[in-house]
Amino acid sequence: MYSSKGRNEGVKLIMNPKDINLEALLEITEDNLNIVEYFSSDSISCNLNGECKLKPVLNDALNSFKLKLKLKLSEYTLADII
């Protein structure tokens, strides 16, 4: 993928969409799936940080979701959705 900024900005594919795996695309474009600040390991806004018993449970659930998401996305290519 090639991206450019400016008047004619956009994204240009340099590969055939059938050769672009959605799981790989997710890895490249998203650095994390932290949908709320609470999932961030460097979040200090929680008064219970370090003592909270809910955060490990939610992190476990998020990690399970990420694993299942990656497995499912690996079955598809960009061509499947465009």
MODELLER restraints for C-alpha pairs under 7 A, 6 or more apart:
rsr = mdl.restraints
at = mdl.atoms
rsr.add(forms.Gaussian(group=physical.xy_distance, feature=features.Distance(at['CA:1:A'], at['CA:11:A']), mean=6.69, stdev=0.5))
rsr.add(forms.Gaussian(group=physical.xy_distance, feature=features.Distance(at['CA:1:A'], at['CA:12:A']), mean=5.73, stdev=0.5))
rsr.add(forms.Gaussian(group=physical.xy_distance, feature=features.Distance(at['CA:1:A'], at['CA:13:A']), mean=4.53, stdev=0.5))
rsr.add(forms.Gaussian(group=physical.xy_distance, feature=features.Distance(at['CA:1:A'], at['CA:14:A']), mean=5.36, stdev=0.5))
rsr.add(forms.Gaussian(group=physical.xy_distance, feature=features.Distance(at['CA:2:A'], at['CA:11:A']), mean=5.62, stdev=0.5))
rsr.add(forms.Gaussian(group=physical.xy_distance, feature=features.Distance(at['CA:2:A'], at['CA:12:A']), mean=5.10, stdev=0.5))
rsr.add(forms.Gaussian(group=physical.xy_distance, feature=features.Distance(at['CA:2:A'], at['CA:13:A']), mean=6.28, stdev=0.5))
rsr.add(forms.Gaussian(group=physical.xy_distance, feature=features.Distance(at['CA:2:A'], at['CA:14:A']), mean=6.90, stdev=0.5))
rsr.add(forms.Gaussian(group=physical.xy_distance, feature=features.Distance(at['CA:3:A'], at['CA:10:A']), mean=5.63, stdev=0.5))
rsr.add(forms.Gaussian(group=physical.xy_distance, feature=features.Distance(at['CA:3:A'], at['CA:11:A']), mean=4.34, stdev=0.5))
rsr.add(forms.Gaussian(group=physical.xy_distance, feature=features.Distance(at['CA:3:A'], at['CA:12:A']), mean=6.21, stdev=0.5))
rsr.add(forms.Gaussian(group=physical.xy_distance, feature=features.Distance(at['CA:4:A'], at['CA:10:A']), mean=5.60, stdev=0.5))
rsr.add(forms.Gaussian(group=physical.xy_distance, feature=features.Distance(at['CA:4:A'], at['CA:11:A']), mean=6.64, stdev=0.5))
rsr.add(forms.Gaussian(group=physical.xy_distance, feature=features.Distance(at['CA:17:A'], at['CA:77:A']), mean=6.72, stdev=0.5))
rsr.add(forms.Gaussian(group=physical.xy_distance, feature=features.Distance(at['CA:17:A'], at['CA:78:A']), mean=4.94, stdev=0.5))
rsr.add(forms.Gaussian(group=physical.xy_distance, feature=features.Distance(at['CA:17:A'], at['CA:79:A']), mean=4.71, stdev=0.5))
rsr.add(forms.Gaussian(group=physical.xy_distance, feature=features.Distance(at['CA:18:A'], at['CA:77:A']), mean=5.52, stdev=0.5))
rsr.add(forms.Gaussian(group=physical.xy_distance, feature=features.Distance(at['CA:18:A'], at['CA:78:A']), mean=6.05, stdev=0.5))
rsr.add(forms.Gaussian(group=physical.xy_distance, feature=features.Distance(at['CA:18:A'], at['CA:79:A']), mean=4.79, stdev=0.5))
rsr.add(forms.Gaussian(group=physical.xy_distance, feature=features.Distance(at['CA:19:A'], at['CA:77:A']), mean=6.68, stdev=0.5))
rsr.add(forms.Gaussian(group=physical.xy_distance, feature=features.Distance(at['CA:20:A'], at['CA:77:A']), mean=5.34, stdev=0.5))
rsr.add(forms.Gaussian(group=physical.xy_distance, feature=features.Distance(at['CA:20:A'], at['CA:78:A']), mean=5.61, stdev=0.5))
rsr.add(forms.Gaussian(group=physical.xy_distance, feature=features.Distance(at['CA:21:A'], at['CA:74:A']), mean=6.17, stdev=0.5))
rsr.add(forms.Gaussian(group=physical.xy_distance, feature=features.Distance(at['CA:21:A'], at['CA:76:A']), mean=6.06, stdev=0.5))
rsr.add(forms.Gaussian(group=physical.xy_distance, feature=features.Distance(at['CA:21:A'], at['CA:77:A']), mean=4.31, stdev=0.5))
rsr.add(forms.Gaussian(group=physical.xy_distance, feature=features.Distance(at['CA:21:A'], at['CA:78:A']), mean=6.35, stdev=0.5))
rsr.add(forms.Gaussian(group=physical.xy_distance, feature=features.Distance(at['CA:22:A'], at['CA:73:A']), mean=5.34, stdev=0.5))
rsr.add(forms.Gaussian(group=physical.xy_distance, feature=features.Distance(at['CA:22:A'], at['CA:74:A']), mean=6.03, stdev=0.5))
rsr.add(forms.Gaussian(group=physical.xy_distance, feature=features.Distance(at['CA:22:A'], at['CA:76:A']), mean=5.84, stdev=0.5))
rsr.add(forms.Gaussian(group=physical.xy_distance, feature=features.Distance(at['CA:22:A'], at['CA:77:A']), mean=5.15, stdev=0.5))
rsr.add(forms.Gaussian(group=physical.xy_distance, feature=features.Distance(at['CA:22:A'], at['CA:78:A']), mean=6.00, stdev=0.5))
rsr.add(forms.Gaussian(group=physical.xy_distance, feature=features.Distance(at['CA:23:A'], at['CA:70:A']), mean=5.47, stdev=0.5))
rsr.add(forms.Gaussian(group=physical.xy_distance, feature=features.Distance(at['CA:23:A'], at['CA:73:A']), mean=4.81, stdev=0.5))
rsr.add(forms.Gaussian(group=physical.xy_distance, feature=features.Distance(at['CA:23:A'], at['CA:74:A']), mean=4.78, stdev=0.5))
rsr.add(forms.Gaussian(group=physical.xy_distance, feature=features.Distance(at['CA:34:A'], at['CA:40:A']), mean=6.38, stdev=0.5))
rsr.add(forms.Gaussian(group=physical.xy_distance, feature=features.Distance(at['CA:37:A'], at['CA:43:A']), mean=6.42, stdev=0.5))
rsr.add(forms.Gaussian(group=physical.xy_distance, feature=features.Distance(at['CA:39:A'], at['CA:59:A']), mean=6.62, stdev=0.5))
